[in-house]
Amino acid sequence: MENIDKLVSRIIEEGPDRIFLQIPEGLRPRLDDIQEKLGEEGIETFVSLEPCYGACDIRDGDASRLDCDLLVHVGHTGFCEDEEIDTLYFPWYYDRDPVPVLRDSHGVLEDYGSIGLVASINFLPALDEAERFLSSEGHEVFAGKGEKTERGQILGCDISGALSVEESVDCYLYIGSGVFHPLGLALQTDKPVFKLDFEKGEISELDFDRFQRQKIVAMEKARGAEEFGVLVSTKKGQMKTGLALDLKEKIKSIDRDAYILVMDEIRPEKLSGVKADCLVNTACPRVAVEHRTDFDQPVLNPGELEELLEKIGQK
């Protein structure tokens, strides 16, 4: 209940009459407790049941249209700018001790003298204990900080903090759940990336060969593409109109056609009837990393398109 009490206290401090609450699906079982406490304070709560992919996916427009005076975004730190209404970002931290797993699985890391520690926002409190343990075992430990991220924090679309210490580390250790965050790092570094899994109670090296093979196949298929669809999301933190226009011009410069296709959530069924030989994703990189094979056409992220255009230009 500690997180709930802190959340309610922070909301009360803002003094709203009506809030629009965005909460991750995994925390929905706690909604009754949250709404009951807020109701006792006379605060009306509207709950968003739309999927939420992170702090890039805030629903400030919905909140404004519903005459709410505060958007409460639970589970992430601030990412967007120029929100339409006052916005409270409330990270939901998990109190998990990494030391038992580190102690039991330390042999996996023994050969690495220096380790870069990274975590998703929810597991950042575990980094201090992990750093103390690894240092006591003789490792040199580094945790970088990005411009928009906390020390040690990585996002699926922002691993700048991790890369800032890349030259100093022999490997990375990710503390958190899921594979999207460490996968984004693994695809941009030559250093081994390990994951500490609380549920399995083990540390294992991340295997991303399948995703590398999918990228190679997509790049090869895209070589012969004549018509490109440049995907733009209207999600506030993912909408990159300038980038889309720039990529469109680069595609047209090699005598290929390019069109800008706009949607909120990038999903393959929305492309039914659209003529495009290759899709270029300017929204969340997850679309072209974890979900590349969901689409009929090859899907490339901007960096992959740049790589493709360079190869085509060299022909």
C-alpha positions as CSV (number, residue, x, y, z in Angstrom):
1,M,0.0,0.0,0.0
2,E,3.0,2.3,0.3
3,N,3.0,3.2,-3.4
4,I,-0.7,3.9,-3.3
5,D,-0.5,6.1,-0.2
6,K,2.3,8.1,-1.9
7,L,0.4,8.4,-5.1
8,V,-2.7,9.7,-3.4
9,S,-0.7,12.1,-1.3
10,R,1.0,13.5,-4.4
11,I,-2.4,13.9,-6.2
12,I,-3.9,15.7,-3.1
13,E,-1.0,18.1,-3.1
14,E,-1.9,19.2,-6.6
15,G,-5.4,20.1,-5.5
16,P,-7.5,18.8,-8.4
17,D,-11.2,18.3,-8.5
18,R,-11.2,15.8,-11.4
19,I,-8.3,13.7,-12.6
20,F,-7.6,11.5,-15.6
21,L,-5.7,8.5,-14.5
22,Q,-3.4,6.5,-16.8
23,I,-2.2,3.3,-15.1
24,P,-0.4,0.3,-16.5
25,E,-2.5,-2.8,-17.1
26,G,-0.6,-4.8,-14.4
27,L,-1.7,-2.3,-11.8
28,R,-5.4,-2.2,-12.6
29,P,-6.2,-4.6,-9.7
30,R,-5.1,-1.7,-7.4
31,L,-7.6,0.7,-9.0
32,D,-10.3,0.1,-6.3
33,D,-7.9,1.1,-3.5
34,I,-6.8,4.2,-5.4
35,Q,-10.2,5.4,-6.4
36,E,-11.6,4.8,-2.9
37,K,-8.9,6.9,-1.2
38,L,-9.3,9.7,-3.8
39,G,-13.1,9.6,-3.4
40,E,-12.7,10.1,0.3
41,E,-10.9,13.3,-0.6
42,G,-13.6,14.4,-2.9
43,I,-11.5,13.9,-6.0
44,E,-13.4,12.5,-9.1
45,T,-11.4,10.0,-11.1
46,F,-11.7,9.1,-14.8
47,V,-9.7,6.0,-15.6
48,S,-8.2,5.5,-19.1
49,L,-8.5,1.9,-20.3
50,E,-6.5,2.5,-23.5
51,P,-3.2,0.7,-23.8
52,C,-0.3,2.7,-22.4
53,Y,3.2,2.1,-23.8
54,G,5.1,4.4,-21.6
55,A,5.5,8.1,-20.9
56,C,5.6,8.7,-24.6
57,D,1.9,7.7,-24.7
58,I,0.2,10.2,-22.5
59,R,-3.5,11.0,-23.0
60,D,-3.4,14.7,-22.2
61,G,-5.8,15.5,-25.1
62,D,-8.4,13.0,-23.8
63,A,-8.0,14.4,-20.3
64,S,-8.5,18.0,-21.6
65,R,-11.6,17.1,-23.5
66,L,-13.1,15.4,-20.4
67,D,-12.6,18.7,-18.5
68,C,-10.1,17.1,-16.1
69,D,-7.7,19.5,-14.4
70,L,-4.9,17.0,-13.8
71,L,-3.5,14.1,-15.8
72,V,-1.9,11.4,-13.6
73,H,0.4,9.1,-15.4
74,V,1.5,6.2,-13.3
75,G,4.6,4.0,-13.8
76,H,6.9,6.3,-15.7
77,T,8.9,9.5,-15.3
78,G,8.4,12.6,-17.5
79,F,9.1,12.3,-21.2
80,C,6.8,14.5,-23.2
81,E,6.8,18.3,-23.4
82,D,4.0,20.9,-23.7
83,E,1.2,18.8,-22.2
84,E,-2.2,20.2,-22.8
85,I,-3.1,20.1,-19.0
86,D,-1.1,19.8,-15.8
87,T,0.5,16.4,-15.6
88,L,1.7,14.4,-12.7
89,Y,4.2,11.6,-13.5
90,F,4.4,9.0,-10.7
91,P,6.9,6.2,-11.1
92,W,5.8,3.0,-9.5
93,Y,8.9,1.5,-7.8
94,Y,9.3,-2.2,-6.9
95,D,11.0,-3.1,-3.7
96,R,13.1,-6.1,-4.8
97,D,16.5,-7.1,-3.4
98,P,18.8,-8.2,-6.2
99,V,21.5,-9.6,-3.9
100,P,20.1,-13.2,-3.4
101,V,20.0,-13.6,-7.2
102,L,23.4,-12.0,-7.6
103,R,24.9,-14.2,-5.0
104,D,23.5,-17.4,-6.5
105,S,24.3,-16.6,-10.1
106,H,27.5,-14.5,-9.7
107,G,29.6,-17.1,-11.6
108,V,28.0,-15.9,-14.8
109,L,29.7,-12.5,-14.3
110,E,33.0,-13.6,-12.8
111,D,35.0,-13.1,-16.0
112,Y,33.9,-9.4,-16.4
113,G,36.0,-6.9,-14.5
114,S,33.8,-3.9,-15.1
115,I,30.0,-4.0,-15.3
116,G,27.5,-1.4,-16.6
117,L,24.3,-1.5,-14.5
118,V,21.0,-0.6,-16.2
119,A,17.4,-0.9,-15.2
120,S,13.9,0.0,-16.2
121,I,12.4,2.9,-14.1
122,N,10.4,0.5,-11.8
123,F,13.6,-1.3,-10.7
124,L,15.9,1.6,-10.2
125,P,15.9,1.2,-6.4
126,A,17.6,-2.2,-6.8
127,L,20.7,-0.6,-8.4
128,D,22.3,0.6,-5.2
129,E,22.3,-2.8,-3.6
130,A,23.5,-4.4,-6.8
131,E,26.3,-2.0,-7.1
132,R,27.4,-2.6,-3.5
133,F,27.4,-6.3,-3.9
134,L,29.3,-6.3,-7.3
135,S,31.9,-3.9,-5.9
136,S,32.4,-6.2,-2.9
137,E,33.1,-9.0,-5.3
138,G,35.9,-6.9,-7.0
139,H,34.0,-5.6,-10.0
140,E,34.2,-2.0,-11.1
141,V,30.6,-0.7,-11.6
142,F,29.3,2.0,-13.8
143,A,25.8,3.5,-14.2
144,G,25.4,6.2,-16.8
145,K,22.9,9.0,-17.0
146,G,21.1,10.2,-20.1
147,E,19.7,13.7,-20.8
148,K,16.1,12.5,-20.1
149,T,16.8,9.5,-17.9
150,E,17.8,8.8,-14.4
151,R,21.2,7.3,-13.4
152,G,21.2,3.7,-14.7
153,Q,17.8,4.0,-16.3
154,I,17.2,2.9,-19.9
155,L,14.1,3.2,-22.1
156,G,13.4,1.1,-25.2
157,C,14.0,4.3,-27.2
158,D,16.7,5.9,-25.1
159,I,19.8,4.0,-24.1
160,S,22.0,7.0,-24.1
161,G,22.9,6.6,-20.4
162,A,24.1,3.1,-20.9
163,L,26.1,4.0,-24.0
164,S,27.8,6.9,-22.1
165,V,29.8,4.3,-20.2
166,E,30.2,1.8,-23.0
167,E,34.0,2.3,-23.3
168,S,34.4,1.7,-19.6
169,V,32.6,-1.6,-19.2
170,D,33.1,-5.3,-20.3
171,C,29.4,-6.1,-20.1
172,Y,26.0,-4.8,-19.0
173,L,23.7,-6.2,-16.4
174,Y,20.0,-5.3,-16.8
175,I,17.7,-5.4,-13.7
176,G,14.0,-5.4,-14.6
177,S,11.3,-7.4,-16.4
178,G,10.7,-8.1,-20.0
179,V,13.2,-7.9,-22.9
180,F,12.3,-4.7,-24.7
181,H,14.6,-2.4,-22.7
182,P,17.7,-4.6,-22.7
183,L,17.1,-5.7,-26.3
184,G,17.3,-2.0,-27.4
185,L,20.7,-1.9,-25.7
186,A,21.9,-5.3,-27.1
187,L,21.2,-4.2,-30.6
188,Q,23.4,-1.1,-30.3
189,T,26.4,-2.5,-28.5
190,D,29.0,-5.2,-29.0
191,K,29.2,-5.8,-25.3
192,P,27.4,-8.8,-23.8
193,V,24.1,-7.9,-22.1
194,F,22.9,-10.0,-19.1
195,K,19.5,-9.9,-17.5
196,L,18.8,-10.4,-13.8
197,D,15.4,-12.2,-13.6
198,F,13.8,-12.0,-10.2
199,E,11.0,-14.5,-11.1
200,K,13.4,-17.2,-12.3
201,G,16.0,-16.3,-9.7
202,E,18.9,-16.3,-12.2
203,I,21.2,-14.2,-14.4
204,S,21.4,-15.1,-18.1
205,E,22.9,-13.6,-21.2
206,L,20.4,-12.0,-23.5
207,D,20.1,-13.9,-26.8
208,F,19.1,-11.5,-29.6
209,D,20.3,-13.5,-32.6
210,R,16.7,-14.0,-33.7
211,F,16.1,-10.2,-33.9
212,Q,19.4,-9.7,-35.7
213,R,18.3,-12.3,-38.3
214,Q,14.9,-10.6,-38.7
215,K,16.6,-7.3,-39.3
216,I,18.9,-8.8,-42.0
217,V,15.9,-10.4,-43.8
218,A,13.9,-7.2,-43.6
219,M,16.9,-5.2,-45.0
220,E,17.3,-7.7,-47.9
221,K,13.6,-7.6,-48.8
222,A,13.5,-3.8,-48.7
223,R,16.3,-3.5,-51.3
224,G,13.8,-4.0,-54.1
225,A,11.1,-1.8,-52.7
226,E,9.6,0.9,-55.0
227,E,7.0,2.4,-52.7
228,F,7.7,3.2,-49.1
229,G,5.2,4.0,-46.4
230,V,6.6,6.2,-43.7
231,L,4.7,5.5,-40.5
232,V,3.9,8.4,-38.1
233,S,2.2,7.9,-34.7
234,T,0.0,10.6,-33.3
235,K,1.1,9.6,-29.7
236,K,2.5,12.8,-28.2
237,G,5.9,11.4,-27.3
238,Q,6.3,9.3,-30.5
239,M,5.1,11.8,-33.2
240,K,8.2,12.7,-35.3
241,T,6.8,14.7,-38.2
242,G,10.1,16.4,-39.1
243,L,11.9,13.1,-39.2
244,A,9.2,11.5,-41.3
245,L,9.4,14.4,-43.9
246,D,13.2,14.1,-43.9
247,L,13.1,10.4,-44.6
248,K,10.5,10.8,-47.3
249,E,12.7,13.2,-49.1
250,K,15.7,10.9,-48.8
251,I,13.7,8.0,-50.2
252,K,12.5,10.2,-53.1
253,S,16.1,11.3,-53.8
254,I,16.9,7.7,-55.0
255,D,13.8,7.7,-57.3
256,R,11.6,5.7,-55.1
257,D,8.0,6.8,-54.0
258,A,7.3,7.6,-50.4
259,Y,4.1,8.3,-48.6
260,I,3.4,9.3,-45.0
261,L,0.9,7.1,-43.2
262,V,-0.5,8.3,-39.9
263,M,-2.2,6.4,-37.0
264,D,-2.2,6.4,-33.3
265,E,-1.2,2.8,-32.5
266,I,1.0,1.2,-35.3
267,R,-0.8,-2.0,-36.1
268,P,-0.6,-4.2,-39.2
269,E,-4.4,-4.5,-39.7
270,K,-4.6,-0.8,-40.2
271,L,-2.5,-1.1,-43.3
272,S,-5.1,-3.2,-45.2
273,G,-5.4,-2.0,-48.7
274,V,-2.4,0.3,-48.5
275,K,0.1,-0.2,-51.3
276,A,3.6,-0.1,-49.8
277,D,6.6,-2.5,-50.5
278,C,8.4,-1.3,-47.3
279,L,7.4,0.4,-44.1
280,V,9.6,2.9,-42.3
281,N,8.8,3.3,-38.6
282,T,9.3,6.7,-37.0
283,A,7.3,5.8,-33.8
284,C,8.4,3.5,-31.0
285,P,11.3,1.4,-32.1
286,R,9.6,-1.6,-30.6
287,V,7.4,-1.8,-33.7
288,A,10.4,-2.8,-35.9
289,V,12.2,-4.8,-33.2
290,E,9.8,-7.1,-31.4
291,H,6.9,-6.9,-33.9
292,R,8.7,-6.8,-37.2
293,T,7.4,-10.2,-38.4
294,D,3.7,-9.2,-37.7
295,F,3.7,-7.1,-40.9
296,D,3.4,-8.3,-44.4
297,Q,6.0,-5.8,-45.6
298,P,9.6,-5.4,-44.3
299,V,9.7,-2.8,-41.5
300,L,12.7,-0.6,-40.9
301,N,13.6,1.8,-38.1
302,P,15.1,5.1,-39.3
303,G,18.7,4.1,-38.7
304,E,18.1,0.9,-40.7
305,L,16.6,2.9,-43.6
306,E,19.7,5.2,-43.6
307,E,21.8,2.0,-43.9
308,L,19.7,0.7,-46.7
309,L,19.8,4.0,-48.6
310,E,23.5,4.1,-48.3
311,K,23.8,0.6,-49.8
312,I,21.4,1.4,-52.6
313,G,23.4,4.6,-53.4
314,Q,26.6,2.6,-53.7
315,K,25.2,0.3,-56.4
